[in-house]
Amino acid sequence: MDLLTLFSANLLLLLIFAISFQAMSLRVTPSVHWRSWAAANGILVVALVCFAFENVLPKFFAYILPNTLLLLGFGFHFYAARVLARLPHRLSDAFAPAAAYLIVGLLAFVLSDATLAYVGGNFIFTVLCIATIFAYTSKNFHGLISVIGLVLAFFFIAAVGGLRVFHGLVGDGPAGPGMINDTMQGLHLMSAMLFVSLTGAFSTALSFEQVAQRHREAARRDPLTGAYNRREFQARLEDLLHVPSEKTFGLLNFDLDHFKFVNDNFGHLSGDQALVKIVTAVKAQLRKDDCFARLGGEEFAVLLPDISRENAAKVADRLRKAISRIEFDFAPETFRITASTGIYHGTGNELAMEDLLQAVDESLYRSKKNGRNCVTFAPAC
């Protein structure tokens, strides 16, 4: 494939993705990452044109313009990655690599040192690509297949940048300060086309994969408190019951005592605030693998896999105490909410889920009859 065809193919791909990402930003929310990808591809179009006409640019612009635009385009890629990863980000993150090169480029122009511009630009470029890889490997992308393609794309282009740094340091020296102005133009244009294709395709896939993941997660959660909902809780419980095991688990069902008093005297908004605060306090007392769910209203349940009877009782009492210590802004300082709890402990073998839930529910109501704010074990089932 000749250089003109490769150059045209890169321009066409960049333009297509820039327009597509900009169009998506107008239709899909959140849109920050779409706009960032559109800006990245649009700026890279201009950068590529500047590289192509580097030889006819005034010397000052040949040193400054192509590399600055390239790093600005990749800076927007980096910014989009941090936005999607929900990592700390500022718009200045996108401009910082280009600003760093401006200093290097100005110094190289003053010294008339094309090697400094070439090596410095490629070094910043390589570091930027590595930083983008780290953003895409953050925990918020775990379980998403599309991110693998983006990591590979940036790893590949970072390796190319690293090779160019090596070439600039130990080779015969670049023909000019630019990124592609050497005898390897064809290879670099092929590399660029592969990178643009991979990032364009996998960026789109990743964004929609994240949306699908959020929808799946939202379907498992109570919209007010963020605790799991009844459907997710019952699915987890069924999994435990349908896999015969000698491991014991605990099942807690607790109900907030006299919660109607809160809604009637302080308002439903205050009631909602109380539920959110209680859920936050309870979550802080649980392990990562425990399943805490809001079953409805002021009724909650906690599934404690692989736990002894003694520790299950300790968890239940710890939750009861944590709830009773919470202070609420909408109520007098002495006002407290308490919880009555029923608890099952065992292997659950050969038990139907309905029978188990019924047994725990009955033990909860025994706690109510015994004066509330206490824990009652269900009889052996």
C-alpha positions in Angstrom: 0.0 0.0 0.0 1.6 3.3 -1.1 2.1 6.3 1.3 -0.7 8.4 -0.2 -3.2 5.6 0.3 -2.1 5.0 3.9 -2.3 8.7 4.6 -5.7 9.0 3.1 -7.0 5.9 5.0 -5.8 7.4 8.3 -7.5 10.7 7.6 -10.7 9.1 6.6 -10.9 6.8 9.7 -10.1 9.7 12.0 -12.7 11.9 10.4 -15.4 9.1 10.5 -14.7 8.4 14.2 -14.6 12.1 15.0 -18.0 12.8 13.4 -19.5 9.6 14.9 -18.3 10.4 18.4 -19.5 13.9 18.2 -22.9 12.7 17.0 -23.1 10.3 19.9 -22.3 13.1 22.3 -25.5 14.8 21.2 -27.7 11.8 21.8 -26.2 9.9 24.7 -25.6 10.9 28.3 -23.1 11.2 29.9 -21.4 12.7 26.9 -18.1 14.0 28.2 -16.1 11.0 27.0 -17.8 11.0 23.6 -16.8 14.7 23.2 -13.3 13.9 24.3 -12.9 11.1 21.8 -14.4 13.4 19.1 -11.9 16.1 20.0 -9.0 13.6 20.0 -9.7 12.3 16.5 -10.4 15.7 15.1 -7.2 17.1 16.5 -5.3 14.1 15.2 -6.6 14.8 11.7 -5.0 18.3 11.8 -1.8 16.8 13.4 -1.5 14.3 10.6 -1.9 17.0 7.9 0.8 19.1 9.7 3.2 16.1 9.7 2.5 15.5 5.9 3.4 19.1 5.1 6.2 19.5 7.8 8.8 20.2 5.1 7.0 23.2 3.8 6.1 24.7 7.2 8.2 27.5 8.6 11.0 26.1 10.8 9.4 27.3 14.0 6.0 25.7 13.2 7.8 22.5 12.1 9.3 22.2 15.5 6.2 23.1 17.4 2.9 22.5 15.6 2.8 18.7 14.6 4.0 17.2 17.8 1.9 19.6 20.0 -1.3 18.7 18.1 -0.4 15.0 18.3 0.0 15.1 22.0 -3.1 17.2 22.5 -5.1 14.6 20.6 -3.7 11.8 22.7 -4.2 14.0 25.8 -8.0 13.9 25.1 -7.8 10.2 24.8 -6.2 10.1 28.3 -8.8 12.5 29.6 -11.6 10.3 28.2 -10.1 7.2 29.8 -10.0 8.9 33.3 -13.6 10.1 32.9 -14.8 6.6 32.0 -12.8 5.1 34.8 -14.3 7.6 37.3 -10.8 8.6 38.3 -10.0 12.2 39.4 -9.9 14.3 36.2 -9.6 17.9 35.1 -9.8 19.2 31.6 -6.2 20.4 32.1 -5.1 16.8 32.0 -5.8 16.8 28.3 -3.6 19.9 27.7 -0.7 19.0 30.0 1.3 16.7 27.6 1.0 19.3 24.8 2.1 22.0 27.1 5.1 19.9 28.2 6.1 19.4 24.6 5.8 23.2 23.9 8.6 23.7 26.4 10.7 21.0 24.8 9.9 22.2 21.2 10.8 25.8 22.0 14.1 24.7 23.4 14.8 22.5 20.5 14.0 25.3 18.0 16.3 27.7 19.9 19.1 25.1 19.8 18.2 23.9 16.3 18.3 20.4 17.7 15.8 18.2 15.8 16.9 15.2 17.9 15.7 16.9 21.1 12.3 17.6 19.6 12.0 14.1 18.2 13.2 12.3 21.3 11.4 14.6 23.7 8.1 14.4 21.8 8.2 10.6 21.6 9.1 10.3 25.2 6.2 12.4 26.3 4.0 10.5 23.9 5.1 7.1 25.3 4.5 8.2 28.9 1.1 9.5 28.0 0.1 6.2 26.4 1.3 4.2 29.4 -0.7 6.5 31.7 -3.8 5.9 29.5 -3.2 2.1 29.8 -3.2 2.5 33.6 -6.5 4.3 33.5 -8.1 1.5 31.4 -6.8 -1.1 33.8 -8.4 0.5 36.9 -11.0 -1.5 38.9 -14.0 0.3 37.4 -13.3 -1.6 34.1 -13.0 -5.1 35.6 -15.3 -7.5 33.9 -15.6 -5.5 30.6 -14.2 -7.3 27.6 -13.9 -4.2 25.3 -11.2 -2.6 27.6 -8.8 -5.4 26.6 -8.8 -4.0 23.0 -8.0 -0.5 24.2 -5.2 -1.6 26.5 -3.7 -3.6 23.6 -4.0 -0.6 21.2 -2.3 1.8 23.6 0.3 -0.8 24.5 1.1 -1.3 20.8 1.4 2.5 20.1 3.4 3.0 23.3 5.9 0.4 22.1 6.1 2.2 18.8 6.8 5.4 20.7 9.4 3.7 22.9 11.2 2.4 19.8 11.2 5.9 18.3 12.9 7.2 21.5 15.5 4.5 21.2 15.9 5.3 17.4 16.4 9.0 18.2 19.0 8.3 20.9 21.1 5.6 19.2 20.3 5.9 15.5 21.6 8.3 12.9 19.2 11.0 14.1 15.9 12.0 12.7 15.5 13.9 9.4 13.4 16.4 11.2 11.6 17.2 14.5 8.3 15.4 13.6 6.9 12.1 14.5 6.8 10.5 11.1 9.3 12.4 9.1 11.9 9.6 8.6 12.5 6.5 6.3 9.9 4.5 8.2 6.9 6.5 7.1 5.0 3.5 5.7 5.4 1.5 8.9 4.3 4.4 11.1 1.2 5.1 9.0 0.3 1.4 9.1 0.8 1.5 12.9 -1.4 4.6 13.1 -4.1 3.1 11.0 -4.2 0.0 13.2 -4.3 2.1 16.4 -7.1 4.4 15.1 -9.2 1.3 14.0 -8.8 -0.4 17.3 -9.5 2.6 19.5 -12.4 3.7 17.4 -14.1 0.3 17.5 -13.3 -0.6 21.1 -14.1 2.8 22.5 -17.6 2.6 21.2 -18.0 -1.0 22.4 -16.6 -0.1 25.9 -19.0 2.9 26.3 -22.0 0.8 25.5 -20.7 -2.1 27.6 -20.4 0.2 30.6 -24.0 1.4 30.0 -25.2 -2.2 29.9 -23.3 -3.0 33.1 -24.8 0.0 34.9 -28.3 -1.2 33.8 -27.6 -4.7 35.1 -26.3 -3.3 38.4 -29.3 -0.9 38.7 -31.7 -3.9 38.2 -30.1 -5.5 41.3 -30.3 -2.5 43.5 -32.9 -0.6 45.6 -33.0 2.8 43.9 -33.3 4.8 47.2 -30.7 3.2 49.4 -28.3 1.4 47.0 -28.8 -1.9 49.0 -29.6 -4.9 46.9 -33.3 -5.5 46.1 -35.5 -8.4 46.9 -34.9 -10.1 43.5 -31.1 -10.1 44.0 -31.4 -11.3 47.6 -33.6 -14.2 46.7 -31.3 -15.2 43.8 -28.3 -15.3 46.1 -30.2 -17.3 48.7 -31.4 -19.8 46.0 -27.8 -20.2 44.9 -26.9 -21.2 48.5 -29.8 -23.5 48.9 -29.4 -25.3 45.5 -25.8 -26.2 46.0 -25.5 -28.8 48.8 -22.7 -27.8 51.1 -21.5 -28.5 54.6 -20.7 -24.8 55.0 -23.1 -22.9 57.2 -24.5 -19.5 56.5 -26.5 -16.9 58.4 -29.7 -15.2 57.3 -30.8 -12.1 59.1 -34.1 -10.4 58.7 -34.6 -7.1 60.5 -37.4 -4.6 60.6 -37.1 -1.0 61.9 -39.2 -0.5 65.0 -42.1 2.0 64.9 -40.8 3.5 61.6 -44.2 4.8 60.8 -43.7 7.3 63.6 -40.8 8.9 61.5 -42.9 9.3 58.4 -45.9 10.6 60.3 -44.1 13.1 62.5 -41.1 14.2 60.4 -42.3 13.6 56.9 -41.6 11.0 54.2 -38.5 12.8 53.0 -37.0 12.5 56.5 -38.0 8.8 56.4 -36.1 8.4 53.2 -33.0 10.1 54.7 -33.2 7.9 57.7 -33.3 4.7 55.5 -30.2 5.9 53.6 -28.3 6.7 56.7 -29.2 3.3 58.3 -28.1 1.4 55.1 -24.8 3.2 55.2 -24.2 2.3 58.8 -25.1 -1.3 58.2 -22.9 -1.7 55.1 -19.9 -0.5 57.2 -20.4 -3.5 59.5 -20.5 -6.2 56.8 -18.0 -8.2 54.8 -17.5 -7.8 51.0 -19.3 -11.0 50.2 -22.3 -10.5 52.4 -25.5 -9.6 50.7 -27.5 -6.8 52.3 -30.9 -6.1 50.7 -33.9 -3.9 51.3 -36.9 -6.2 51.0 -39.4 -3.4 51.0 -40.4 -0.5 53.2 -38.4 -0.6 56.4 -37.7 -4.4 56.1 -34.1 -5.6 55.4 -32.2 -8.8 55.1 -28.6 -9.8 55.3 -27.2 -13.1 53.9 -23.9 -14.1 55.6 -22.2 -16.9 53.7 -19.7 -19.2 55.3 -20.1 -18.1 58.9 -20.4 -19.8 62.3 -23.4 -19.5 64.6 -21.5 -17.5 67.1 -20.2 -15.0 64.5 -23.6 -14.7 62.9 -25.1 -13.8 66.3 -22.3 -11.2 66.8 -23.0 -9.6 63.4 -26.7 -9.4 64.2 -26.1 -7.7 67.5 -23.5 -5.4 66.0 -26.0 -4.3 63.4 -28.6 -3.8 66.0 -26.3 -1.6 68.1 -25.0 0.4 65.1 -28.6 1.3 64.1 -29.6 2.3 67.6 -26.6 4.7 67.8 -27.5 6.7 64.7 -28.4 10.4 65.2 -30.7 12.1 62.7 -30.6 15.8 61.8 -34.4 16.0 61.4 -35.1 14.7 65.0 -34.2 15.7 68.6 -30.8 14.5 69.8 -32.3 11.9 72.0 -34.4 10.3 69.2 -33.2 6.9 68.1 -34.5 4.2 65.7 -34.1 0.5 66.7 -34.4 -2.8 64.9 -35.9 -6.1 65.7 -34.1 -9.1 64.1 -34.8 -12.7 63.3 -31.9 -15.0 62.4 -31.4 -18.4 60.9 -28.1 -20.3 61.0 -27.4 -23.6 59.3 -26.5 -25.3 56.0 -29.9 -24.8 54.5 -29.7 -28.3 52.9 -33.1 -29.7 51.8 -34.9 -26.5 52.8 -37.2 -24.7 50.5 -36.5 -21.0 50.3 -40.1 -20.1 51.3 -39.9 -22.3 54.4 -36.6 -20.7 55.4 -37.9 -17.2 54.9 -41.0 -18.0 56.8 -39.0 -19.3 59.8 -36.8 -16.2 59.9 -39.9 -14.0 59.6 -41.5 -15.7 62.5 -38.4 -15.3 64.7 -38.4 -11.5 63.8 -41.9 -11.2 65.1 -40.9 -13.0 68.2 -38.3 -10.2 68.7 -41.1 -7.7 68.3 -43.2 -9.4 70.9 -40.2 -9.7 73.3 -39.9 -5.9 73.5 -38.2 -5.0 70.1 -34.6 -4.0 69.6 -33.4 -7.6 70.1 -32.2 -10.6 68.1 -34.1 -14.0 68.1 -32.8 -17.2 66.5 -35.2 -19.3 64.4 -35.6 -22.8 65.7 -33.6 -25.5 63.8 -35.3 -26.2 60.5 
